Amino acid sequence: MTTTAAPLLEQVAPGVLRVSEHAAPAMLDHMIEAIARLDGDPQLDGPGNDIARVDQLTLLERLKAATAAAQARITQAFEQSQLSRQRDAADEARAAGLEAKAERIERDLGRGIGDQVALARGCSTSLGSRHLGFAKAMAEMPHTHDLLTRGQISEWVATLLVKETAILKFKDRAAVDQSLCATTVDTKTGEVFSPEVLGLTPRRAGDRARALGNELDPKAAVRRAAKSAQQRRVTIRPTPNTMTYVTGLLPVAKGVSVYANLKASAEAIKAGGDLRTINQLMADLFVERLTGQKSAELVPVEVGLVMTPDTLLGFSDRPARMNDGMPVPAQTARDLANQPGAPVWLRRIFTDPVTGVATDRDPRRRRHTEADKAFIRDRDQECRMPGCERLIDDIDHPVRHADGGESTRVNGQGLCEGHNLAKEAPEWRTRVSDPRPGGHEVEFITPTGHVYRSKAPPALPPDAERADLPPPA
């Protein structure tokens, strides 16, 4: 028996061809295999080969841009299809007499689409939402999209053009797109002029788009500043060597005021003979003023550390972990637990001896009465949605309580607020695929039927000395 491969191209209109949906996956797989074989031929030397290598780098960069354009087109089509399915779900609910459900679906129309894009692309939800926004913008900026499709501008340049025109009305955004990215022809001489953006660096392309936008809509800059002020926030991000960034995004006047105040105070203390550097003094003042402590070294610490008893007592140097997932050297963990003059509270967490996954928790911890919620937070560490690195906001039931799901540690998972809402969109399902304490796994099933699995991370790195033991029953 022989099979016939799906045709690569199909005609959708007279003279108009497109890649067949059935052939596209196989074609892309072949492209990936071919690209994987490109290695620059390290055994071959000579000027001719280097010329070929540079040409390959240029073509691969164009391919990246063309791929980004294709992803934008596919993402836009996916969104339109998903919106249609959600509207149909609302109509079906209304026809069944479920008016409240229909209204909820219509109110949250579009929920979960960016999350599906993020899962498909293996990125965070916030980045998936930006990809979705980029795709919708490309539909409004056809000349930018055309240059990206042909690999003449990079995805980064296109992203900057989208960002700098986001505040504009549709007609003004289209005008910027036309001015920067369209090929023009002199009607008198017939001379063809390349798009202006091709002669600009990424930063200058963004600056030019912003300037054109301000000319077309002088109030755009005011709206942009007002929108930015609404996005002020404080974030935290761990860095290596048990350090962390605490970042405040503030209006420029307030940010400059904060920095100037810290610096002036640090310089005054330094002038009094303090041995710390200006940077160290500013960092310590930052902590002291925000916490109200007299010394940055004596901040009350609720030690969210996961470590073995041997590590705590000094019998082992197995690393510990902070409650945000950041590894901590054993001695640093012991120092935190024993710093003089600062009140410290400890909590006990039991981990699987082989996998390192949290398996039980002693509920004896200050101010915590909901032991299961606390245990799940320790076990999951961050949002369980694959690709998401946000902190846990909500403890969720994989099998909904309304569907008979029990409020147990097995039927529990930590999610960020966004993903807890996203999984309530029509046709989303979740289930526990592995209930074992040492290997807790949840499956997320999206409206398209794709399955994404999330296994609880180890609370501590697996013990290499016991890795040959059988898994827990």
Secondary structure as GFF3:
##gff-version 3
##sequence-region A 1 473
A	DSSP	beta_strand	9	13	.	.	.	ID=ss1
A	DSSP	beta_strand	16	19	.	.	.	ID=ss2
A	DSSP	alpha_helix	24	36	.	.	.	ID=ss3
A	DSSP	alpha_helix	47	95	.	.	.	ID=ss4
A	DSSP	alpha_helix	99	107	.	.	.	ID=ss5
A	DSSP	alpha_helix	113	121	.	.	.	ID=ss6
A	DSSP	alpha_helix	125	140	.	.	.	ID=ss7
A	DSSP	alpha_helix	142	149	.	.	.	ID=ss8
A	DSSP	alpha_helix	155	165	.	.	.	ID=ss9
A	DSSP	alpha_helix	170	181	.	.	.	ID=ss10
A	DSSP	beta_strand	184	185	.	.	.	ID=ss11
A	DSSP	beta_strand	192	193	.	.	.	ID=ss12
A	DSSP	three_ten_helix	196	199	.	.	.	ID=ss13
A	DSSP	alpha_helix	202	216	.	.	.	ID=ss14
A	DSSP	alpha_helix	220	230	.	.	.	ID=ss15
A	DSSP	beta_strand	233	239	.	.	.	ID=ss16
A	DSSP	beta_strand	243	249	.	.	.	ID=ss17
A	DSSP	alpha_helix	252	271	.	.	.	ID=ss18
A	DSSP	alpha_helix	278	291	.	.	.	ID=ss19
A	DSSP	three_ten_helix	296	298	.	.	.	ID=ss20
A	DSSP	beta_strand	301	302	.	.	.	ID=ss21
A	DSSP	beta_strand	305	306	.	.	.	ID=ss22
A	DSSP	alpha_helix	309	313	.	.	.	ID=ss23
A	DSSP	beta_strand	320	322	.	.	.	ID=ss24
A	DSSP	beta_strand	327	328	.	.	.	ID=ss25
A	DSSP	alpha_helix	330	337	.	.	.	ID=ss26
A	DSSP	beta_strand	344	345	.	.	.	ID=ss27
A	DSSP	beta_strand	349	351	.	.	.	ID=ss28
A	DSSP	beta_strand	358	361	.	.	.	ID=ss29
A	DSSP	alpha_helix	371	380	.	.	.	ID=ss30
A	DSSP	beta_strand	394	396	.	.	.	ID=ss31
A	DSSP	three_ten_helix	401	403	.	.	.	ID=ss32
A	DSSP	beta_strand	413	415	.	.	.	ID=ss33
A	DSSP	alpha_helix	417	422	.	.	.	ID=ss34
A	DSSP	beta_strand	429	434	.	.	.	ID=ss35
A	DSSP	beta_strand	441	445	.	.	.	ID=ss36
A	DSSP	beta_strand	451	455	.	.	.	ID=ss37
A	DSSP	three_ten_helix	464	466	.	.	.	ID=ss38
###
